Amino acid sequence: MLEKQFTEVIQFIKQARFNAIKSVNTELIDLTGKLGNILVKRLKLLNGVNRL
């Protein structure tokens, strides 16, 4: 019976947990893209320097 009284609270907690996971995943995807761009730029620069 006690669990039934807190169903709404439990649902809020579950939704907040899900939203937090989505936010973290979004940030990790963004970070991966930024790191990839930096690496590509640096590799292109190094390859250009090595050709001289």
A tleap script that builds the chain and sets N, CA, C and O, in Angstrom:
source leaprc.protein.ff14SB
mol = sequence {
  NMET LEU GLU LYS GLN PHE THR GLU VAL ILE
  GLN PHE ILE LYS GLN ALA ARG PHE ASN ALA
  ILE LYS SER VAL ASN THR GLU LEU ILE ASP
  LEU THR GLY LYS LEU GLY ASN ILE LEU VAL
  LYS ARG LEU LYS LEU LEU ASN GLY VAL ASN
  ARG CLEU
}
set mol.1.N position { 0.820 -1.194 0.000 }
set mol.1.CA position { 0.000 0.000 0.000 }
set mol.1.C position { 0.864 1.258 0.000 }
set mol.1.O position { 0.525 2.251 -0.644 }
set mol.2.N position { 1.974 1.211 0.721 }
set mol.2.CA position { 2.850 2.381 0.797 }
set mol.2.C position { 3.423 2.723 -0.570 }
set mol.2.O position { 3.527 3.897 -0.926 }
set mol.3.N position { 3.799 1.697 -1.342 }
set mol.3.CA position { 4.358 1.930 -2.676 }
set mol.3.C position { 3.345 2.629 -3.579 }
set mol.3.O position { 3.713 3.486 -4.383 }
set mol.4.N position { 2.084 2.268 -3.449 }
set mol.4.CA position { 1.039 2.883 -4.264 }
set mol.4.C position { 0.934 4.379 -3.977 }
set mol.4.O position { 0.643 5.161 -4.882 }
set mol.5.N position { 1.164 4.779 -2.747 }
set mol.5.CA position { 1.092 6.190 -2.366 }
set mol.5.C position { 2.239 6.992 -2.974 }
set mol.5.O position { 2.109 8.199 -3.179 }
set mol.6.N position { 3.334 6.348 -3.259 }
set mol.6.CA position { 4.507 7.048 -3.769 }
set mol.6.C position { 4.761 6.781 -5.256 }
set mol.6.O position { 5.847 7.061 -5.763 }
set mol.7.N position { 3.776 6.249 -5.940 }
set mol.7.CA position { 3.930 5.936 -7.361 }
set mol.7.C position { 4.330 7.167 -8.163 }
set mol.7.O position { 5.212 7.092 -9.017 }
set mol.8.N position { 3.690 8.290 -7.895 }
set mol.8.CA position { 3.999 9.528 -8.626 }
set mol.8.C position { 5.431 9.987 -8.352 }
set mol.8.O position { 6.141 10.401 -9.269 }
set mol.9.N position { 5.847 9.913 -7.097 }
set mol.9.CA position { 7.208 10.307 -6.729 }
set mol.9.C position { 8.222 9.391 -7.406 }
set mol.9.O position { 9.229 9.861 -7.936 }
set mol.10.N position { 7.962 8.107 -7.391 }
set mol.10.CA position { 8.860 7.137 -8.030 }
set mol.10.C position { 8.957 7.416 -9.525 }
set mol.10.O position { 10.041 7.329 -10.103 }
set mol.11.N position { 7.836 7.749 -10.155 }
set mol.11.CA position { 7.843 8.054 -11.590 }
set mol.11.C position { 8.673 9.303 -11.877 }
set mol.11.O position { 9.405 9.338 -12.866 }
set mol.12.N position { 8.570 10.329 -11.030 }
set mol.12.CA position { 9.391 11.537 -11.197 }
set mol.12.C position { 10.876 11.206 -11.106 }
set mol.12.O position { 11.682 11.712 -11.886 }
set mol.13.N position { 11.228 10.357 -10.155 }
set mol.13.CA position { 12.633 9.963 -9.984 }
set mol.13.C position { 13.123 9.194 -11.205 }
set mol.13.O position { 14.223 9.443 -11.698 }
set mol.14.N position { 12.313 8.266 -11.691 }
set mol.14.CA position { 12.699 7.488 -12.872 }
set mol.14.C position { 12.869 8.386 -14.094 }
set mol.14.O position { 13.808 8.214 -14.871 }
set mol.15.N position { 11.956 9.347 -14.263 }
set mol.15.CA position { 12.043 10.259 -15.404 }
set mol.15.C position { 13.286 11.141 -15.296 }
set mol.15.O position { 13.964 11.383 -16.295 }
set mol.16.N position { 13.586 11.620 -14.093 }
set mol.16.CA position { 14.775 12.449 -13.896 }
set mol.16.C position { 16.042 11.652 -14.186 }
set mol.16.O position { 16.977 12.175 -14.792 }
set mol.17.N position { 16.080 10.409 -13.764 }
set mol.17.CA position { 17.227 9.541 -14.031 }
set mol.17.C position { 17.407 9.342 -15.541 }
set mol.17.O position { 18.524 9.420 -16.051 }
set mol.18.N position { 16.315 9.089 -16.244 }
set mol.18.CA position { 16.357 8.913 -17.694 }
set mol.18.C position { 16.852 10.186 -18.380 }
set mol.18.O position { 17.688 10.125 -19.281 }
set mol.19.N position { 16.332 11.342 -17.949 }
set mol.19.CA position { 16.763 12.622 -18.530 }
set mol.19.C position { 18.246 12.871 -18.292 }
set mol.19.O position { 18.938 13.383 -19.172 }
set mol.20.N position { 18.735 12.516 -17.120 }
set mol.20.CA position { 20.154 12.693 -16.809 }
set mol.20.C position { 21.021 11.819 -17.714 }
set mol.20.O position { 22.052 12.272 -18.211 }
set mol.21.N position { 20.614 10.591 -17.926 }
set mol.21.CA position { 21.369 9.679 -18.799 }
set mol.21.C position { 21.403 10.221 -20.223 }
set mol.21.O position { 22.447 10.189 -20.873 }
set mol.22.N position { 20.269 10.720 -20.713 }
set mol.22.CA position { 20.226 11.295 -22.065 }
set mol.22.C position { 21.172 12.491 -22.174 }
set mol.22.O position { 21.873 12.640 -23.175 }
set mol.23.N position { 21.191 13.336 -21.152 }
set mol.23.CA position { 22.057 14.520 -21.179 }
set mol.23.C position { 23.528 14.123 -21.208 }
set mol.23.O position { 24.314 14.695 -21.962 }
set mol.24.N position { 23.893 13.158 -20.399 }
set mol.24.CA position { 25.282 12.692 -20.370 }
set mol.24.C position { 25.662 12.104 -21.723 }
set mol.24.O position { 26.747 12.388 -22.232 }
set mol.25.N position { 24.797 11.299 -22.309 }
set mol.25.CA position { 25.087 10.711 -23.616 }
set mol.25.C position { 25.256 11.785 -24.677 }
set mol.25.O position { 26.147 11.688 -25.521 }
set mol.26.N position { 24.413 12.806 -24.644 }
set mol.26.CA position { 24.522 13.910 -25.601 }
set mol.26.C position { 25.861 14.611 -25.454 }
set mol.26.O position { 26.510 14.918 -26.455 }
set mol.27.N position { 26.280 14.867 -24.237 }
set mol.27.CA position { 27.563 15.531 -23.996 }
set mol.27.C position { 28.728 14.665 -24.461 }
set mol.27.O position { 29.689 15.178 -25.034 }
set mol.28.N position { 28.653 13.370 -24.223 }
set mol.28.CA position { 29.729 12.472 -24.659 }
set mol.28.C position { 29.826 12.408 -26.180 }
set mol.28.O position { 30.926 12.361 -26.731 }
set mol.29.N position { 28.690 12.405 -26.852 }
set mol.29.CA position { 28.696 12.419 -28.317 }
set mol.29.C position { 29.311 13.720 -28.820 }
set mol.29.O position { 30.114 13.706 -29.754 }
set mol.30.N position { 28.944 14.836 -28.212 }
set mol.30.CA position { 29.502 16.137 -28.592 }
set mol.30.C position { 31.009 16.167 -28.362 }
set mol.30.O position { 31.757 16.647 -29.214 }
set mol.31.N position { 31.454 15.664 -27.231 }
set mol.31.CA position { 32.882 15.618 -26.919 }
set mol.31.C position { 33.637 14.772 -27.935 }
set mol.31.O position { 34.706 15.163 -28.402 }
set mol.32.N position { 33.088 13.623 -28.272 }
set mol.32.CA position { 33.730 12.742 -29.250 }
set mol.32.C position { 33.889 13.441 -30.595 }
set mol.32.O position { 34.934 13.328 -31.235 }
set mol.33.N position { 32.865 14.158 -31.021 }
set mol.33.CA position { 32.937 14.898 -32.279 }
set mol.33.C position { 34.001 15.977 -32.245 }
set mol.33.O position { 34.754 16.138 -33.205 }
set mol.34.N position { 34.068 16.717 -31.148 }
set mol.34.CA position { 35.070 17.784 -31.016 }
set mol.34.C position { 36.484 17.207 -31.023 }
set mol.34.O position { 37.376 17.742 -31.681 }
set mol.35.N position { 36.680 16.120 -30.293 }
set mol.35.CA position { 38.006 15.495 -30.264 }
set mol.35.C position { 38.393 14.974 -31.644 }
set mol.35.O position { 39.544 15.104 -32.062 }
set mol.36.N position { 37.439 14.391 -32.341 }
set mol.36.CA position { 37.697 13.903 -33.692 }
set mol.36.C position { 38.112 15.029 -34.620 }
set mol.36.O position { 39.046 14.874 -35.406 }
set mol.37.N position { 37.425 16.166 -34.537 }
set mol.37.CA position { 37.775 17.319 -35.372 }
set mol.37.C position { 39.181 17.823 -35.074 }
set mol.37.O position { 39.936 18.146 -35.991 }
set mol.38.N position { 39.531 17.890 -33.796 }
set mol.38.CA position { 40.873 18.342 -33.417 }
set mol.38.C position { 41.926 17.387 -33.970 }
set mol.38.O position { 42.934 17.826 -34.523 }
set mol.39.N position { 41.696 16.093 -33.823 }
set mol.39.CA position { 42.667 15.107 -34.310 }
set mol.39.C position { 42.831 15.177 -35.821 }
set mol.39.O position { 43.951 15.095 -36.325 }
set mol.40.N position { 41.738 15.326 -36.545 }
set mol.40.CA position { 41.816 15.419 -38.007 }
set mol.40.C position { 42.619 16.650 -38.412 }
set mol.40.O position { 43.477 16.567 -39.291 }
set mol.41.N position { 42.350 17.789 -37.784 }
set mol.41.CA position { 43.082 19.021 -38.111 }
set mol.41.C position { 44.573 18.865 -37.832 }
set mol.41.O position { 45.409 19.275 -38.637 }
set mol.42.N position { 44.899 18.274 -36.692 }
set mol.42.CA position { 46.318 18.113 -36.341 }
set mol.42.C position { 47.015 17.123 -37.263 }
set mol.42.O position { 48.168 17.332 -37.639 }
set mol.43.N position { 46.330 16.054 -37.627 }
set mol.43.CA position { 46.923 15.084 -38.551 }
set mol.43.C position { 47.139 15.697 -39.929 }
set mol.43.O position { 48.160 15.444 -40.568 }
set mol.44.N position { 46.189 16.499 -40.387 }
set mol.44.CA position { 46.357 17.177 -41.671 }
set mol.44.C position { 47.542 18.132 -41.611 }
set mol.44.O position { 48.321 18.222 -42.560 }
set mol.45.N position { 47.676 18.836 -40.507 }
set mol.45.CA position { 48.792 19.768 -40.334 }
set mol.45.C position { 50.114 19.010 -40.326 }
set mol.45.O position { 51.069 19.421 -40.986 }
set mol.46.N position { 50.177 17.917 -39.588 }
set mol.46.CA position { 51.407 17.118 -39.533 }
set mol.46.C position { 51.757 16.540 -40.897 }
set mol.46.O position { 52.923 16.544 -41.290 }
set mol.47.N position { 50.773 16.050 -41.611 }
set mol.47.CA position { 51.025 15.501 -42.942 }
set mol.47.C position { 51.506 16.583 -43.894 }
set mol.47.O position { 52.366 16.322 -44.735 }
set mol.48.N position { 50.978 17.772 -43.781 }
set mol.48.CA position { 51.423 18.888 -44.618 }
set mol.48.C position { 52.850 19.274 -44.310 }
set mol.48.O position { 53.614 19.585 -45.224 }
set mol.49.N position { 53.231 19.262 -43.039 }
set mol.49.CA position { 54.593 19.614 -42.624 }
set mol.49.C position { 55.566 18.546 -43.094 }
set mol.49.O position { 56.669 18.868 -43.535 }
set mol.50.N position { 55.178 17.280 -43.006 }
set mol.50.CA position { 56.066 16.185 -43.400 }
set mol.50.C position { 56.332 16.162 -44.901 }
set mol.50.O position { 57.346 15.617 -45.337 }
set mol.51.N position { 55.451 16.736 -45.686 }
set mol.51.CA position { 55.622 16.729 -47.139 }
set mol.51.C position { 56.610 17.786 -47.608 }
set mol.51.O position { 57.127 17.703 -48.722 }
set mol.52.N position { 56.871 18.766 -46.777 }
set mol.52.CA position { 57.774 19.851 -47.201 }
set mol.52.C position { 59.195 19.435 -47.283 }
set mol.52.O position { 60.057 20.244 -47.625 }
savepdb mol mol.pdb
quit
